[in-house]
Amino acid sequence: MANPLFDRLFGIHAGKATPFLHLLNGEVITHQDFLCTAAQIANVLAQTGLKPGDRVAAQVEKSPEALALYAACAQAGLIFLPLNTAYTAEELTYFIENSGASVVICDARSEATLASIAKQLGAGIETLNADGSGTLMDQAAAMPVSFATVERDGDDLAAFLYTSGTTGRSKGAMLTQSNLLSNAETLAQEWRFTADDVLLHALPIFHTHGLFVATNVTLAAGGSLIFMPKFDLDAVLKHMPQATSLMGVPTFYTRLLSDDRFTHELTGHVRLFVSGSAPLLAETHVQFEERTGHRILERYGMTETNMNTSNPFEGDRRAGTVGFPLPGVELKITDPASGEPLPQGEVGQIEVRGPNVFKGYWQMPEKTAAELREDGFFITGDLGKIDEDGYVHIVGRNKDLIISGGYNIYPKEIELVLDDQPGVLESAVIGVPHPDFGETVLGVVIAEPSQSPDLDAMMEAVRQALARFKHPRQLILLDELPRNTMGKVQKNILRDTYKDMFAS
């Protein structure tokens, strides 16, 4: 094909008057109307002098036009760089400079700040607001509704996604057309998506979950999206009866369960609930199934690979696991020191290889060589194991591993005990500096609403369940855990907060 990603996700819908985006105001945008908007944007980008392979940085609110910008970049052979709307000017300066973006698309409210940055870095600037207004769409309105799709190869880059950068500078993961397309087509098949599916889309589109999973899978199947600017509980409950599927982060599901309007009857039309981007508590699994009769499907992915594993669509969806490697994806557990495979059931680092695995980090050959092996296996930085039935368990991040007095301690093992105690909603276990042991274990506990967990009783439960070297030196009760925009607990913030707790 001339342009695999565009042709097989977008181009196949040319001329179709079938619904693609259902907006909350009642408006419906067809596949064809969406493609016309994308073509107009592609014409604008081409007329500004952008050439295939140039980078387009976009920090914009979620809107149909923002999604059409992604399609336009694919059609014009440009590399799309979506940026978190929470990023500061300092962070954006790094992303724009590092990527060598030729143009920056931003909300008009940010234009004054970003214009000087863009000018300094030799990039153009256009605006795109949440309501679809702005200089980009003003120009697009006068453009033809067709655009000659630029020829690209499957190995050509389609997008940059920058890692969260919790340790050191963020890295620009280079994703190819084949990376995105292969994953979308595999997931559409594994999760049984068809043209009849209506996905309730409440995720952001600057992240792989909302853009390259939820959107691409729906496009691959020819389905449609109930397109929400963000997760709004009332709006989700209102539109749930029209949806056949929902992809979300754990927070979506806990918020739904907190509302009595969320019932078995309300979910009767839905065939699939998917959760990812952060671990789902076993308690949430149980409560959700009791309330709705549905078992949430958990999967495992990351910025550099999109999705790697999934619990089965048909079969046992096991809480606390992320299922099996997807077709075409190889996954192994290795010794972090030697890189040698470990026996089944042992905890080690997770490595993956497949058509979904990225091409490397932009302008960081040393980082690429350190994490992407010559044989194609990517060292994910996650710790995990494969149980006797082949299910993959995520134990934590390699950087979250605690080494106390020479012993390796996996936080997840302790968290499971803490989470199981009366009155506990969730917990986070971290390692903090200790003068004698190098590191020691600190447990942070979040109570269920209106509950007051007995910390002494919890410590006794840990003593009964785990070896002494795994026992937390102290438990701390907090109102909530720090999280990023996708719901992942930011243990680096906790470590920084409590780094001096046992220093003396």
N, C-alpha and C positions, 0 to 999 in steps of 0.2 A: 504493500500500500504506500501511497505517496507520503502519508503522515499518519502512522499507526494510531497514536493516541487520539488525535482529533477525529480521524475517520471512523474509528470503532467505538468511541464514546459519544461524540457529538454529531459527526457527519451522517451517521446512519439514521438520524432523526430528521434529516432535511425534508421539508415538505409536509411533515406530520403536524396536523392540527390537534394532536392529542395533548392533554394537560401535562405540564412539567412542574410548574410552581404554583401552588395554591397559597395565596397571600392571606394574611389575617383580616384584611379589609374586604375580602370576598373576591378580589380580582384573581383571574386565572391566566397565567402566561403559558402559552403552548410551546412545545419543542421548537416549532418553526419560528415563532416570535422571538424566542430566546436566541436562536441562531442568527436572526437578523440583527439583533442588538450586538451580539458578539462580533459579527462581521463589520458593523459600523465602528466599533471600538478598534478592531484590527486595522481598519483603514486609517484611523487617526494615528495609531502607533506607527504604522508604516510611513505616513506622510511626515512624521517628525524626524524621519531618517533612521529609525531603528532597523537593524538587520538581524537575521536569524542568529541566535546565540547570544544576543544582547540580553541583559538582565533588566527586569521590571520589578521594582520594589513597591509594595502596596501595603500601606497602613490605613485601612479603611474599615468602616463599620459594615456589618453584614447586611447585604441588600441583593436584590436580583442583578443589579448592575455590577456589583462587586464579583458575583459569581460569573457573570458574562465576561468580565475582564480576564478571569482565568481561562475561559474558553477562547477568548481572542488571542491570548498569548500562545496557546497551543496551536491555533490556526496559523498564526504568523511566525511560528518557529522561535518564539522568544522564551526566555527562561523566567518563570514566574517565581517571585520571592514574596510570599505573604508574611506579614509581620504582625505580631501580637499588638493589639490596640492599647495595651497597657505600657508598652515600652516608652522609656523617657527619651529626651532629645540626645542625651549622651549615648545611650544604647543604640539609637537609630543611626547616629553618626558612624559608629563602628560597623553596623550592618551594611550601610550604603557604601562606605569606603571599602570594606573588605570584599564585598561582592562586585564592586565596580559597576553598580547599577547605572544605566543610561538615563533612566527616568524614575521619578518618585511620584507615586499617586497617594494623596493623603486627603483627609478631611479638611475642609476650609478653615476650621478652627485651628489646625496645626500649621497652616500654610506660612504664616509669618515666621514661625520658629524654624520650619524645615527649609524654607526658601534659601536662607543664607547658607545652611549646611549643604544643600544640593548644589548651589552655585559654587561654593568653595571646592566641592568634589567633582565639579564638571558634569553634574546631572541636571536634566530638565525637571520641571515640576508641574503636575496637574492636580486638580482637586476632584474628589468624588465624595459626596455626602450620603448619609444614610437614606435620605429621601430620593436619591437618584439625581440630584442636582449637582452642579459643579462644572468646571471648565472642560473636563473630559467629555461629559455627556452633551454639553453645549456644542462642541465640535462634532460629536458623533451624530447628532441630529441631522446634520447636513450631508452626511456621508452615504454612499450606496449601501444597500442592505445585502450585498454579496461581496465576497472577498476570495481571491484565488488562493486556496490553501497552499502554504509553503511546504515543499517536500522536505521530510525529515526521516531519519533512520531510527530504528528502535534503540540504538545505542546513543543517540543524541540526547543531550540534557533537556529536561522539561521543567525542572523546578529545583530551587534551593530551599531547604528548610534548615534554619539554624537551631542547634541544640540549646537546651535551657541554660547552659553555662554555669552550673552550680560549682564547678571547679575550673577556674581559669576562664579564658575567653571562649565564647560560643564558637562552635565549629559549623561551617556551612556544608550540610550533607547534600551531595550532588545526586539527584534522582533522575534517572533516564526515562524516556518514553516507555520502554519495556518494563522497568520497575513498576511504574504506576499502572500500566495496562494489564500486565499479567496478574497483579494482585487483585485488581477490580474484577476481572473475569473469573478468577478462582473463587473469590468470596461470593460472587453472585451465584455461582453454581453450588458451592458448599452450603450456603444459607437459603437456597431455593428461591431466589428473587426472580420475579417475572414482571411483565408489563402491567400486571394487575396490582402490583404492590404500590402502596402509598406510605412513604416513610415520614414519620413525624420528625422533622429536622430542627432541633433546638440547640445544636452544637455550634461553636464558632467555626469560621471557615479559614482561619489563619493557621490551623493545626491539621495534622494528618488525619485525625479521627473524623472531623467534620467535612474536610475537603476531599481527601483521597480515599477514604473508606465510604462514608455515608453518601456523598454526592456521586463519586465514581461508580460505586456498586449500583446505585439507582439508574444512572445513565447506561451502564452496561446492560441492564435488564430492560430498559425502556419504560421504567416506572415513573412515579411522580413524587414530589416532596411537598409536605405541608411546611412552608418555609417561615420559620419564626426568627425574629431578630436575636432572641436569646431565650433561655429557659424561663418561662413565666408559668407558675403553677396553675393559675386559673385558665390560662390559654391552653396549656397542655391537656388539662382535664376536659375542657370544652371540645377540643378537636380529637381527643382519643378515639371516639366511636367511628371517626372517618378514616383512621389509620389502620394499616395492617402490620406495621413494624415501628420500633423505636430503637435508636442507638443512643446511648448516653453514658455518662460517668456515674460512679456510685452515688454522688450527691443527688442526681435526678431521682433515683429510686428511693432513697431515704426520705426525700421531700414528698414524693408521691405517697409513701406509706404513712406519712404524718397527717394526711388529710382523709377524713372519713368519706369524702366523695369518691375516693379511689376505691372502686369495688370490683368484684368478679364480673358483674354485668357490664361495667364500663369498658372492660378489656375484652369483651366477647368477640370483637371483630379483629383483634390483634392476633397475629400468628407467631410473632417473634420479638423478644426483648433482648437486646445485646448490650453488654456492659464492658467497658475497657478504660484505658488511660490511668487507672489506679485500681488496686485490689478491692474487691467487694467483700464485705464482712460476711461470714457464714450465717450470722443472725439475720442479715438482710435477705439472703437467699431463702431462708426458712420462712420469714415473715411474708415475703413476696409470694411464695408458692401457696402459703396458707390463705392469703387474701384473694389471690387471683386464679390460682390453679396453674399458673405459668411458672416454668423454671427458667430463670435468666441464663442466657448463654454468655459465658466469659471467654475472652480471647486475649492474645498477647501480641503486642506489636511495639514498634518504636520508630522514632524519627528516621533512622537510617534504613529501615527495612519495611516500613508499613507493617502488615500483619504476618506473623510467623506461625502461630498456632491458633486452634479454636476447639472449644468443646464441640461435640457432635450435634448436628441438627437433629438427627435421629439417633437416639441412644442416650446413655447416662451422662447428663451434664453435672459434673461433680464440683461441688463447692470447694474452694481452696485450691483448685487446679485451673490450668488454662488449656486443658485438652491435649490434642495431638498436633504434630506438625502438619501444616497444610500440604496438599498435593504439590509436589515439586520442590518442597522445602526440606532440607536436611537439618537436623538438630542433634547436637551431641553435648555431653557434659564432660568437661576436661579439668585437669589439674591446673590451677592458675599459675603455678610455678613452672611446670614442665610443658604444659599444653597437651599432655597425653590423655586419652579418653579414660574416664573413671568407670568402675563397675556400676551396674544398675542399682539405684537406690542411694548412691553416695552423692553428697552435695559438692558441686563444683561450679565453674563458670560455664555459662551457656554460650555456645557458638552456633551460628546458623549459616547456611549457604543455600542459594536459590536465585531464581530470576527476580525476586523482590529486593535483593540486597543491593544497596547503593553503590555508586562508582568510586566513592572516596570523599574526603573533605577538601573543599575548595582552597587551593593555595596552601595546603598543609600536608606536604608529602610525608613528613616524619610521623605525624599523627595517623595518617592513613596507613602507613607501613606498620605502625604499632598495633592497630586494631583490625586491619583487614589483611588476612594472611594471603600468601601468594597462591594458595590453592582455592581461594574464594571464600573461605570461612571467615565470618565476621565475629569478633570477640565482643559480645553485647555489653559486657560490664555487669550483667545480671547473674546472680547466683541461683542455682536451681537443682532439681533432681528429677529423675524419671522413675515413677513407681513400678510395681510389678505388673500393672495392667497397661503400662505405656503412657499414662497421663503425666504431663509436665507440671511440676510445681515450681513456682517462683518463691525463693526464700528471701531475696533482698538484692540490693545492689552491692557489688564488690566493694565499693568505697564505704558501704555501711557495715561491712564485716568488722566485728570488734575482736581485737587481739589483746587479751588480758593475761598477764603473767605467762605468755607463751601459748595460751589456749585460744583456739578459734571459736568464737561465739557468734551464732547466727541469730540476729534480733527476732526474726519471725517466730522461731521456736518459743521464745519467751513471750512474745506478743499473743500467741495463741492461748497460752495459759492465762494471761491477764485478761484477755477479751472474754474469757469464759467465766469470769467471776461475777457475782451478783452486783447489779447496779452499774456495770461498766459498759459504756457504749463502744469505745475503741481505745487503743493504746499505741504508743510508739516507743521503741527501745533504741537507745543510742549509746555510743561509746564516748566517754569524755576523759580528758587527761587525768592521770593519777600518778603521784610521785613514785610509788613502789611498783605498781603493776603495768605502767605504761598507759593503759586504759582501764577504765572500770565501767560497769554497766549502770545506766540510769534509765528508769522507766517513767514515762509520762502517761498519765491516765486521764481519760475524758469520761465523765459520768453520764449515765442516761438522764433524761429530763426528770427533775425532782427527786433524784437519787443521791445518796451520799455513801459511796463505796467505803468499806472498812479496809484501809491500807494495810493495817497489821495482819488482818485475815488474808489479804491478797499475798503478802509476803510469805505467810505460812503455806499457802497453796503452792507457791513457786518452790519453796523448800521441799515440799512433798513430791513435786513433779520432776524437778530438774537437779542436775548435779550442782554442787556448791559453787563451782567457778562460774556458773551461769546466773547466779542470783544477782538481782539489782542491788547496788549499794544503797539506793534510795528510790522511793516512788514519789512522784510529784503529781498533784491534781491540778489540771488546767481546765478552762472553760472550752477551749477548742484547740485543734492542731493547726499550725501554719500550713497552707496549701497553695499550690500554684493555680493558674486559671483552669487547668484540666482536672483539678481535684487531687493531685498527687501530694502526699505529705512531704514537706520540705524539711528533711532531717538536718540538712546543712544549717538551717536557721536555728533549730533546737541545739545543735552542737555548738554553734557560736554563742548562743545565749547562756549555756551552762558550762562553757569550757573552763571556767575558773572555779567551779564548785568544789573540787577536791584538790586544788592546786597546792595547798600548803599541808 
